[in-house]
Amino acid sequence: MRKLWILLFWLGITAYTIIALGFTSGKQSEQICEKITVTVIDSVYNRFVTHNDIMDILVESDIDLLGYKLGSINTNELELMLESEPFIKRAEVYKTVNGALNAEIEQRRPILRVINRQGESYYIDEEGVMLPLSDKFTSRTLVANGYISEPFVAGNTGTVFEAGETTVKRDRVIFDLYELALFISHSELWSAQIAQIYVNSRYEYELIPRVGAHIIKMGDASRYEKKFRKLEALYFYGLNNQGWNNYEVINLKYENQVVCTKR
C-alpha cells in the first residue's frame, strides 16, 4: 500500500508540473514582446560584433518582433539568421515570461591572420573556418605570409580541412598553417613568443619570434609537436645561458638534432 501511495504521489507531482508548464507556456505565447536583450558573452577578447550590431540585425530584419506576441516568434529562425553572420559562432535566442526576447551571442575566435601571395588577407578561426577581415575590429593574432596560394572567396565561409586531404605541399599549406597556429594558440609559451609564420618557396615553415634576433626553420609541418619540444629545450637550457641574440638561424628540420647558425 505504501508503494502505491508513493507512486500516486509522484504521478500527481508529474501531472501538476505538466499542467503548470502548459499554463506558463500558453501565458507566455500570448505575452507581447516588449523588449530585446542582447548579450555578447566573449566581448572582452573580440569585438567583431557588438550589442548594437545584433540589435540592428534583429530590428531591421523582416521578422515581426517588438510589439508582437512571443508565441508568433520563431527563435530557431532568428538563431539561423544570426549565425549566418561570418563572425558569429553561436546564437541562442529564447523568450521569458516578462515579455523579453533574449539573444546570447558567441563570436568566432581567430587564431591566425593569413596574407596570401595575391595580397588578400583573412582570418582562420579555431575551428578552421576562414573569415573576412573586419572594418570594426582587428584581432591580435599570429600572422602568416609568404608562398600561400589559397584564396579567400568573399561571401563564402569555407574551411581549411579540404586542403588537409592532399599530400601535395603547395596545396596543404593552409591546413598546415591552421594546425601550427592552433598548437601555438593553445600554448602559453608559444603564443607569447611566436609572432609570425613565413612560408618559403619550398613550402617549408619559418617562425619569427618576438624575443631573439633569429629565424626558426621548421621544415615541413610533420612532427611539429616534437620540433617545438626541441625548441623549448634549446630555449631553456641553451639560449638562457648563451644569449638570445648570438644565433641567426635555429634549424629544427633534422630528426634528432637542432642545428644553430651563429651570427
N, C-alpha and C positions, 0 to 999 in steps of 0.2 A: 504493500500500500504506500509505504514511504517513497519508493522509487517512482510510483505512479504520480504522486503529488509533485515530486521534483521535476518529472517530465512535463506535467501540466504547467508548472510554474515557468519553465523555460520556454515552452510553446507560447505562453501568454506574453512573456517579455519580447519574444521574436515578433509576434503579431503586432504588439504595440509599437515596436520600433519601425516595422514596415509601414504601418498606418501613419506614424508621425513623420517619417521621411517623405511619404507620399503627399502628406498635407503641406509639409515645408516646401517640397518641390513645386507643388501646384501653386502655392502662395508666391514663391519666387518667380515662377514663369509669368505671373500677372504683374509683377513689380516693374515699374518703369525704370529704364536705365538713366540714372540721374548724374552719374559721373564716371570718368575713366581714370584709373590709376595705373601708372606705368613704373616699373622698377627695372633698371638695368643693373643686374646683380654683380657685374665684374668691371664697373666703370673706373676702378682705381688704376688698373693697368692699361686698359684700352678705352678709347673714346671715339670709336668709329661711328657709333650711333648713340644719340642722346635721348633723354626723355622727350624733348621737343620733336625730334625726328620721328619717334614712334607715334606720338600724338598726331603729327601731321599725316603720317601714313594711314592711321585709323580714321581720322576725321575726314580726310579728303578721298577716302575710298567710296565706292558706290554702295557700300553696305550700311543699312539703317542701324544706327547705334543710339546716340543720345536722344532721349525723348520717346524711344520705342520700348515695347515690352521685352524684358530679358528672355522670355520664352521664345521670341522670334529670332534671337541672335544665335548664329551657328559659330560656336567657339572654334571648332575644328577648321572651319573655313578661314577664320581670322589667323589661326596659327600657321596654316599653309601659306597664306598671303605674306605674313611677316617673315617666315623662313625662306621665302623666295628672294629676300634681300641678301646680297652676297656676304655681308658681314655679320648676319645673324645666324648663329649656330642652332639655337633652340628658342622657341617661343611657347610659353604656357599661358593660355587665356582661360579665365574662369570667372564665374559670377558669384555675388554674395547676396544675402537676403536683405541687405540695406540698400539695394539698388545700384551697386557698383559693379563695373566691369574691370577686372584686374588683368594686367599683362606683365608677365615676368620674362625678361629678355636676357639671353646669354650670348655674348659676342664670340666670334671666332678669334682664335689667338694665333697670330702669325709667328713662325719661328725662323723664317728666312725671307730675305728680300733678294730677288733674282734680277740681275741686269744682263739680258742676253746680247748676242752679237748684233742684233738688229737695233739695239738701243732701247728695246722695250723693257719695262720694269714692272714687276708684280710680286705679290707675296705668295708663300706657301704656308698653310697653317699646320697645326699639329696633327690633323687628320689627313694630310696630303692633298688638301683642296687648294687649287690655285685661285688667288683673289686679285682683283684690280687694286691699284693704289687709291687712296682716298684723298680728296682735296680738303678734308676737315681735320685729319689726324695722321701723323706719321709715326709708325710703330718703330721703336728702337730694337732692331733685331740684327742678327747675323746677316752679312751681305755676301752674295756670291756673284762673281762675274768671270769674264774670260770666254772660252770657247763653248758657249752654251747656245745651242740652236733652237731649243724648244720655244715656240712662240706662245704668246698669250692671246687667246681669241676673245675679244671683247663681247660681253653678254653671254658667254658660255663658261660656266664654272666647271672646269674639268678637274681631274686628279692626276697624280703622278704615277699611279700604280700600273697603268698600261706599259709605261716605259720600263718598269721593273721586270717585265716578262721577256725582254730581249737580252741576248748576250753580246750585242754589238756595243762597244764602249761609247761611241758617239751618241747612240740612242738611249743609253742607260743613264746619261749624265744627270737628268733632272730627278730621277729616282734615287740615285746615289747621293745627290746633294740633300735630298729630303732625309735620308737615313742618317747622314752625318749631322745635319742640323738638329734632328730630333735627339740624337745622342748627346750633342753638345748642350742643348737646351735643358736636358734633364740632369746635367752635372753642374753643381755649384762652382767647381773649379774651372771647367772649360767654358761655361757660359760667361764667366768673368774674364777669362784670358784670351779666348779666340774671337777676333773681330771680323775676319773675312776669310772666305774660301775662294781661291783662284783656280780656274780650270785651264790647264795649259794645252798646247796644241796636240799633245799625245793623249789628251783626255785623262790626265792624272791630276791629283788634287794637292794644292799647296795652301797651307794655313798661314794667315798673317796674325801674329799675336799682338795683344795690347802692350804687354811688357816684354822687353827684349828686342834687340835690333837684329833679328834673324828670321829666316823663312823656314817653315816646317814642311818638308816634302813627304807626302803620304803615299805616293804611288797611286795605285787604283784603290777602290773602296773596300777591297776584300780584307778580312781580318782587322777591320778598323778598330774594334774594341781592344785587341791585343796591342795594336800600334799606339793607342792612347795610353795604355798601361806602361809601355816602354817610355813614352814621353814623360809621363808623370814621374817615373823613377829617375829619369835624367834630370828633371827639374829639381827634385828634392835632394838627390844625392850627388848631382854633378854641378849644375849651374849655381845652386845656392853657395857652393864652395869656391867655384872658379870664376863666377861673374856671369851676368846675363847678356853682356854685350861683347863677349870675346869671340862668338861664333857667328858666321854669316849664314850657314845652312845647317839644319838638322835633318838628316835623311832617315826616314823610318821604313823605307821600301823593303829592306832586306829582312829575312826571316828571323834571324837570331842575333841581330846586332843593330846598333844605332851608329851611323857614320856622321861625324860632325866636322864641318869645314871651318877652320879658323879664318879670321879676317886678315 
